[in-house]
Amino acid sequence: MDIQTWAFVFIASSFTLYLIIAVWAKAHTTADFYIASGRIHPLTNGMAGAANWMSAASFISLAGMISLMGYDSSVYLMGWTGGFVLLALLLAPYLKQLGEYTVAGFFARRFGASARIVAVVFTVFISFVYVAGQMRGVGLVFARFLDVDISLGVLLGMIIVFVYAVWGGMKGITYTQVAQYCVLIFAFLLPAFFTSFSLTGHWLPQLGLGASLNDSNVYLLDKLDALSVELGFSRFTESHQVILDRISIAAALMMGTAGLPHVITRFFTVARVKDARISIAYALVFIALLYSVAPAVGAFAKVNIIQSINGSELLGVAMEHQPTWLENWQQLSLVSWFDNNGDQRLFYSGDLRNEVFINQDIVMLASPELADLPNWVVALLAAGGLAAALSTAAGLVLVISSTLAHDLIKQTYAKNLSERQELKIARISVVLVIVAAGYLGVRPPALVTEVVAIAFGLAASTLFPALIFGIFVRRIAWPAVLAGMLVGFGFSLFYIVFFKFLAVQYNHVDYWLFGISPEGIGSLGMLLNFSTAWLLQYKCKPAPLSAQTMVLRLRRP
């Protein structure tokens, strides 16, 4: 069978499984809908948390980023995994102990009713920025493997998320995410095993990355460095970033991970505080299965891209012999070729000789074709990419809808709503959020990884400091925390929008503040947030005694 037929089989089968699970795990109460009634086993929750976390950015874009950036991309691996450690140590156990449904609920209990509205605004804004990248990833996979328009692909993804999010809520999403994790990890690892063996003779990609090439004494990384230098790229194994920028990006990703509402809420679904910590440990193990392989996948892809476009002699393949994968992705305008010198040959390089431009979001999805793997392996990757994007999209959609239905409507404007009415409003909110998320997927503000980086920067500069203050500084009051959040958010958002959208021509290290890129500016915004709130607390009245008592009780072992 061809790739399209295999893709249809795998995608249809996986979607059928997700829908069956959603029907089986239907939410009957608001507790079911918001936090699965807090009855999820830590192992199950850890696997669901890993799927919730490993988004389109991890599955689809991470390998492409590693392929194009080389060693400099390691900050993303360190930042994203380090954030889970912060979450386990500083946030999740304490927030779970409070027993709220949402992050905004914690703000209301700790800082007062007015804090709830502010938390709702930040939670919804950050989550919408993040969900745009996920829906875009869904569209990319559908467009390539089912030969449909990206917009139609986004629409199909919206329909699937609609069914199991509206029907099952957090309960249905949790068990669906377990299935999605199994699909995505199998789909990610299997092509990596085959590619590693075909290039190095080692089945384990982690070993293949450090091994020599088949029928050669040259190590793969040495070969990649030599090719990179010859073709005008930076050395794959060397860093070329300003050290302060590397630290800033890693810090922004760590704090952003710990502050993302859909990640935090995942650990409200277990029964005990101890279970929240155990869930995070399981999640890190499940995440490591993918993240430890991603560098190898990126390196393998870089070698295969160069060889398939430039040929063994590095002279460029003739136009009539262009690789099939390149032709397929050109049809979606995600790869472009310009015959600048008129020699009718393709050439890929990192300097002025370059004639082929590749969107980094397609590298992972194209990797099985690059390695000439069987059609069914190529199609399996499509099902995995969809599982990764949909699992995170569903988690984000639920967080936004829960925040709107529970915090904004039930707790603020319609406190007399019955549980049945609230559940109905929550489901309606899911529908509205999915429509908005789909629009952002069709018209994303940037590449998948860039969109995600913006979300992390904003979470790091707003929610993370406020949560830390709320848990560990008992005297600090809402005015000081609010001022810090506004300063951190305003600074980070302005910096990102200026360099990413308003003045793209200046988006270079020579113009960045202290050499910090927009992807890392959230760490500086976080410091401004902390500093502003800390200084202003001495000018404001201390928190009410009831709030201080709650903080002490919250931190009691």
C-alpha positions in Angstrom: 0.0 0.0 0.0 1.1 3.6 -0.6 1.8 6.1 2.2 -1.6 7.8 2.0 -3.5 4.5 2.4 -1.3 3.4 5.3 -1.7 6.8 6.9 -5.5 6.6 6.6 -5.5 3.1 8.3 -3.3 4.2 11.2 -5.0 7.6 11.8 -8.5 6.1 11.5 -7.7 3.3 13.9 -6.1 5.6 16.5 -9.0 8.0 16.3 -11.5 5.2 16.7 -9.7 4.1 19.8 -9.7 7.7 21.2 -13.5 8.0 20.6 -14.2 4.6 22.2 -12.2 5.7 25.3 -14.1 9.0 25.4 -17.4 7.3 25.4 -16.3 4.8 28.1 -14.9 7.5 30.3 -17.8 10.0 30.1 -17.8 12.8 32.7 -21.0 12.8 34.8 -20.0 15.5 37.4 -18.1 18.8 37.4 -15.4 17.0 39.4 -15.1 14.4 36.7 -15.0 17.1 34.0 -12.4 19.4 35.7 -10.0 17.0 37.5 -11.3 13.4 36.9 -12.6 13.4 40.5 -9.0 13.1 41.7 -9.0 9.4 41.3 -6.3 8.8 38.7 -3.5 6.3 39.5 -0.1 7.9 39.6 1.3 5.6 36.9 -1.7 6.4 34.6 -1.4 10.1 35.5 2.3 10.1 34.7 1.8 8.6 31.3 -1.1 11.0 30.6 1.1 13.9 31.9 3.9 12.9 29.5 1.4 12.9 26.5 0.0 16.2 27.8 3.5 17.6 27.8 5.0 16.2 24.6 3.2 18.4 22.2 3.6 19.1 18.5 6.8 21.1 19.5 8.4 18.0 21.1 7.3 15.4 18.5 7.2 17.4 15.3 9.5 20.4 15.7 12.2 19.3 18.3 14.1 17.0 15.9 14.0 19.7 13.2 15.3 22.3 15.6 18.1 19.9 16.6 18.9 19.2 13.0 19.2 22.9 12.0 20.6 24.3 15.3 22.8 21.4 16.5 24.3 21.7 20.0 22.6 25.0 20.6 19.2 23.2 20.7 20.2 21.4 23.8 18.9 24.3 25.9 15.3 23.2 25.0 15.9 19.7 26.2 17.4 20.9 29.5 14.8 23.6 30.0 11.7 21.5 29.4 12.8 18.6 31.5 14.2 20.8 34.3 10.8 22.4 34.5 9.2 19.2 35.7 11.8 19.0 38.6 10.7 22.5 39.7 7.1 21.5 39.4 7.7 18.5 41.6 9.6 20.4 44.3 8.0 23.8 44.4 4.4 23.8 43.0 2.5 20.6 42.3 2.3 19.1 45.9 1.3 22.4 47.5 -1.3 23.3 44.9 -2.7 19.8 45.1 -3.0 20.1 48.8 -5.3 23.1 48.5 -7.9 21.0 46.6 -8.9 23.6 43.9 -9.9 22.7 40.3 -7.8 25.4 38.6 -4.8 27.7 39.0 -7.1 30.7 39.1 -8.8 29.0 42.1 -5.5 29.0 44.0 -5.1 32.7 43.2 -8.6 33.4 44.6 -8.0 31.5 47.8 -4.6 33.0 48.4 -5.0 36.6 47.2 -8.7 37.3 47.1 -11.6 37.3 44.6 -10.1 40.0 42.4 -7.0 37.9 41.8 -9.2 35.2 40.2 -10.1 37.5 37.3 -6.5 38.4 36.6 -5.4 34.8 36.8 -8.2 33.9 34.3 -7.0 36.5 31.9 -3.3 35.3 32.0 -4.3 31.6 32.0 -6.5 32.0 28.9 -4.1 34.2 27.0 -1.0 32.0 27.6 -3.0 28.8 26.8 -4.4 30.2 23.6 -0.9 31.1 22.4 0.3 27.6 23.2 -2.7 25.8 21.6 -2.1 27.6 18.3 1.1 25.6 17.8 -0.7 22.3 18.5 -3.5 22.9 16.0 -1.0 24.0 13.4 0.9 20.7 13.9 -2.4 18.8 13.4 -2.9 20.6 10.1 0.6 19.8 8.9 0.3 16.1 9.5 -3.1 15.9 7.8 -1.9 18.0 4.9 1.1 15.8 4.1 -0.2 12.3 4.8 -3.8 12.5 3.8 -3.3 15.0 1.0 -5.7 17.6 2.3 -5.4 21.4 2.8 -3.8 22.5 6.1 -7.0 24.3 7.0 -9.1 21.1 6.5 -6.6 19.2 8.5 -7.0 21.6 11.4 -10.8 21.3 11.1 -10.5 17.5 11.3 -8.4 17.8 14.4 -11.0 20.2 15.9 -13.7 17.6 15.4 -11.8 14.8 17.2 -10.8 17.0 20.2 -14.4 18.3 20.3 -15.8 14.7 20.7 -13.6 13.4 23.5 -13.1 16.8 25.3 -16.8 17.7 25.4 -17.9 14.1 26.2 -15.3 13.0 28.7 -13.8 16.2 30.1 -10.6 15.6 32.1 -11.6 12.0 32.9 -12.0 11.2 29.2 -8.9 13.2 28.2 -6.7 11.5 30.8 -7.4 7.9 29.5 -7.2 9.1 25.9 -3.8 10.7 26.6 -2.6 7.3 27.9 -3.5 5.8 24.5 -2.0 8.8 22.7 1.3 8.4 24.6 1.5 4.7 23.5 0.9 5.7 19.9 3.3 8.7 19.9 6.2 7.0 21.6 6.0 3.9 19.4 5.7 6.1 16.3 8.7 8.2 17.4 11.0 5.3 18.4 10.4 2.8 15.7 11.7 5.0 12.8 14.6 6.1 15.0 15.6 2.4 15.5 15.5 1.7 11.8 17.4 4.8 10.8 20.1 4.3 13.5 20.6 0.7 12.2 20.8 1.8 8.6 23.4 4.5 9.3 25.5 3.0 12.1 24.5 -0.6 12.6 23.2 0.1 16.1 19.6 -0.4 16.9 19.6 2.0 19.8 19.7 5.6 18.5 21.4 6.8 21.7 24.4 4.5 20.8 24.1 5.2 17.1 24.6 9.0 17.7 28.1 8.3 19.1 29.0 5.5 16.8 30.8 5.3 13.4 29.0 5.1 10.1 28.5 1.7 8.4 31.5 0.6 6.3 33.5 3.5 7.7 35.8 4.4 10.5 34.4 7.9 10.6 32.1 8.7 13.5 28.7 10.1 12.6 29.2 13.3 14.5 32.6 13.9 13.0 31.1 13.3 9.5 28.3 15.7 10.3 30.7 18.4 11.6 32.8 18.0 8.4 29.8 18.3 6.2 28.5 21.3 8.1 31.8 23.2 7.7 32.2 22.3 4.0 28.6 23.5 3.3 28.7 26.7 5.3 26.8 25.6 8.4 28.0 25.9 11.9 29.6 22.9 13.5 26.9 20.6 14.7 28.6 19.8 18.0 29.7 23.3 19.0 27.7 26.1 20.6 27.4 29.4 18.9 25.0 31.2 21.2 25.9 33.9 23.7 26.2 32.1 27.1 23.8 34.5 28.8 21.2 33.7 26.1 21.6 30.0 26.6 21.1 30.4 30.3 18.1 32.7 29.8 16.4 30.3 27.4 16.9 27.3 29.7 15.6 29.3 32.7 12.6 30.6 30.8 11.7 27.1 29.6 12.1 25.7 33.1 10.1 28.4 34.9 7.6 28.4 32.0 7.0 24.7 32.3 6.4 24.9 36.0 4.0 27.8 35.4 1.9 26.4 32.5 -1.7 25.9 33.7 -2.4 22.8 31.7 0.7 21.1 33.1 -0.1 22.0 36.7 -3.7 21.0 36.4 -2.7 17.5 35.3 -1.5 16.8 38.8 -4.8 17.8 40.4 -6.2 14.5 39.2 -4.6 12.2 41.7 -5.9 11.5 45.2 -3.0 12.5 47.5 -0.1 15.0 47.6 2.3 12.1 47.6 0.7 10.8 44.4 1.3 14.1 42.7 5.1 13.8 43.3 5.0 10.2 42.1 3.1 11.1 39.0 5.8 13.7 38.1 8.5 11.1 38.5 6.7 8.7 36.2 6.1 11.5 33.7 9.8 12.3 33.6 10.7 8.7 32.8 8.1 8.5 30.0 9.3 11.9 28.6 13.0 10.7 28.8 12.1 7.9 26.3 11.5 10.5 23.6 13.9 13.2 24.7 16.9 10.9 24.9 16.3 9.8 21.3 15.5 13.3 19.8 19.2 14.4 19.4 20.0 11.3 17.4 16.9 11.7 15.2 17.9 15.3 14.5 21.5 14.3 13.6 20.4 11.4 11.4 18.0 13.7 9.6 20.7 16.3 9.0 23.0 13.7 7.4 20.2 12.3 5.3 19.0 15.7 4.1 22.5 16.7 3.0 23.1 13.5 1.2 19.7 13.2 -0.5 19.9 16.8 -1.8 23.6 17.3 -2.5 24.5 13.7 -3.4 27.5 11.7 -2.4 29.9 14.1 -4.2 28.2 17.2 -2.7 27.6 18.6 -6.2 23.8 18.6 -6.0 21.4 16.1 -7.5 19.9 16.9 -10.9 16.4 18.4 -10.9 14.9 15.4 -12.6 16.3 13.1 -9.9 15.2 15.2 -6.9 14.2 13.0 -3.9 10.6 12.0 -3.5 10.3 13.5 0.0 11.4 16.9 -1.3 8.8 16.9 -4.1 6.1 15.8 -1.6 6.8 18.7 0.8 7.2 21.2 -2.0 3.5 20.7 -2.8 2.6 22.0 0.6 5.0 25.0 0.3 7.0 23.9 3.3 10.1 23.2 1.2 11.1 25.5 -1.7 13.8 25.4 -4.3 15.2 28.2 -6.4 17.8 27.4 -9.2 19.9 30.5 -8.5 22.8 29.5 -10.7 20.7 27.9 -13.5 22.6 24.6 -13.4 19.4 22.6 -13.0 20.8 21.0 -9.8 19.6 21.3 -6.2 22.0 22.4 -3.6 21.6 22.7 0.2 24.0 24.8 2.3 24.3 27.3 5.0 25.8 30.1 2.9 25.0 32.0 -0.2 25.1 28.9 -2.4 21.9 27.6 -0.8 19.0 26.9 -3.1 16.7 24.8 -0.9 14.8 26.2 2.0 13.3 23.8 4.5 10.7 24.6 7.2 12.1 23.0 10.4 8.6 21.8 11.4 8.7 19.1 8.6 12.1 17.5 9.4 10.8 14.9 11.9 7.8 14.0 9.7 10.1 13.6 6.7 12.8 11.6 8.5 11.4 8.1 7.6 11.3 9.1 3.9 14.8 10.5 4.1 16.0 7.1 5.4 14.0 5.2 2.7 12.0 3.4 5.3 8.8 1.3 4.4 5.6 3.2 3.7 3.9 1.8 6.8 6.7 3.3 9.0 6.3 6.7 7.3 2.5 6.5 7.9 2.9 5.4 11.5 4.8 8.6 12.2 1.7 10.6 11.0 -0.4 8.9 13.7 2.2 9.7 16.3 2.4 13.3 15.3 -1.3 13.7 15.6 -1.4 11.9 18.9 1.2 14.4 20.3 -0.5 17.5 19.0 -4.0 16.4 19.9 -3.1 15.3 23.5 -1.7 18.7 24.4 -4.4 20.5 22.5 -7.1 18.7 24.4 -5.3 19.5 27.7 -5.1 23.2 26.8 -8.7 23.4 25.6 -9.9 21.8 28.9 -7.9 24.2 31.0 -9.2 27.3 29.1 -12.8 26.0 29.2 -12.6 25.0 32.9 -11.2 28.4 33.8 -13.9 30.2 31.9 -16.8 28.0 33.1 -15.7 27.5 36.8 -13.7 30.6 37.7 -15.2 33.3 35.5 -18.9 32.2 35.3 -19.6 30.0 38.3 -17.4 31.6 40.9 -17.7 35.2 39.8 -20.9 36.0 37.9 -23.4 33.2 38.5 -22.6 31.7 41.9 -26.1 30.0 42.2 -25.6 27.7 39.2 -26.4 24.1 39.8 -23.8 21.4 39.1 -25.8 20.3 36.1 -25.9 23.9 34.7 -22.2 24.4 35.3 -21.3 21.1 33.5 -23.4 22.3 30.5 -21.6 25.6 30.5 -18.3 23.9 30.7 -19.1 21.8 27.6 -20.3 24.8 25.7 -17.0 26.6 26.7 -15.1 23.7 25.2 -16.9 24.1 21.9 -16.1 27.9 21.8 -12.5 27.3 22.7 -12.0 24.7 20.1 -13.3 27.0 17.4 -10.9 29.8 18.5 -8.0 27.3 18.7 -8.8 26.1 15.2 -8.7 29.6 13.9 -5.2 30.1 15.5 -4.1 26.8 13.9 -5.1 28.0 10.5 -3.4 31.4 11.0 -0.5 30.8 13.5 1.6 33.7 14.6 4.9 31.8 13.9 6.5 28.4 13.6 5.3 25.7 16.0 8.4 25.9 18.2 8.4 29.7 18.2 4.8 29.9 19.3 5.5 27.5 22.1 8.5 29.4 23.2 6.4 32.6 23.4 3.9 30.7 25.7 6.7 29.6 28.0 8.2 33.0 28.2 4.9 34.6 29.2 4.2 31.8 31.8 7.7 32.2 33.3 7.3 36.0 33.6 3.8 36.1 35.0 2.3 32.9 36.6 5.5 31.2 38.0 6.6 34.1 40.3 3.1 34.7 41.5 2.7 31.0 42.4 6.0 31.0 44.2 5.0 34.1 46.2 1.6 32.7 47.0 3.1 29.4 48.4 6.3 30.6 50.1 5.9 34.3 51.1 3.1 34.4 53.6 3.0 38.2 54.2 3.0 39.3 50.6 -0.4 40.8 49.4 -2.2 41.0 46.1 -1.3 44.5 45.0 2.5 43.7 45.1 2.0 40.4 43.3 -0.3 42.0 40.7 2.3 44.8 40.0 5.0 42.2 39.5 2.8 40.2 37.1 2.0 43.2 35.0 5.6 44.4 34.8 6.8 40.9 33.8 4.1 40.3 31.3 4.2 43.7 29.7 8.0 43.7 29.3 8.2 40.1 28.0 5.3 40.5 25.6 6.6 43.8 24.2 10.0 42.4 23.7 8.7 39.3 21.9 6.2 41.1 19.7 8.8 43.7 18.8 11.5 41.3 17.6 9.2 38.6 16.3 6.6 40.6 14.5 7.2 44.4 14.4 10.9 44.7 13.6 12.0 41.3 12.4 15.0 42.9 10.6 16.4 43.7 14.1 15.9 40.2 15.5 19.6 39.6 15.9 22.0 39.3 18.8 23.5 42.7 17.9 20.2 44.3 18.8 19.0 42.1 21.7 19.0 43.4 25.3 22.1 41.9 26.9 22.3 39.5 24.0 19.1 37.7 25.2 16.8 36.4 22.4 13.0 36.7 22.4 12.9 33.0 23.3 14.9 33.6 26.5 13.5 37.0 27.5 10.9 35.4 29.8 13.7 34.8 32.3 14.4 38.5 32.5 10.7 39.3 32.7 10.6 36.8 35.6 13.3 38.6 37.5 11.5 41.9 36.9 8.4 40.3 38.3 10.1 39.0 41.4 12.0 42.3 42.0 8.9 44.5 41.6 6.7 42.4 43.8 9.4 42.0 46.5 10.1 45.7 46.7 6.4 46.7 46.7 5.4 44.3 49.4 7.1 46.7 51.9 4.9 49.5 50.7 1.7 47.5 50.9 -0.3 46.1 53.8 0.5 42.5 54.6 -1.8 39.7 53.5 -4.8 39.1 55.8 -4.2 36.8 58.7 -6.4 34.1 57.2 -4.3 34.0 54.0 -1.1 33.8 56.1 -2.5 30.9 58.1 -3.5 29.1 54.9 0.1 29.5 53.6 1.5 28.0 56.8 -1.0 25.1 56.6 -0.3 24.6 52.9 3.4 24.0 53.6 2.9 21.7 56.6 4.2 18.2 55.7 
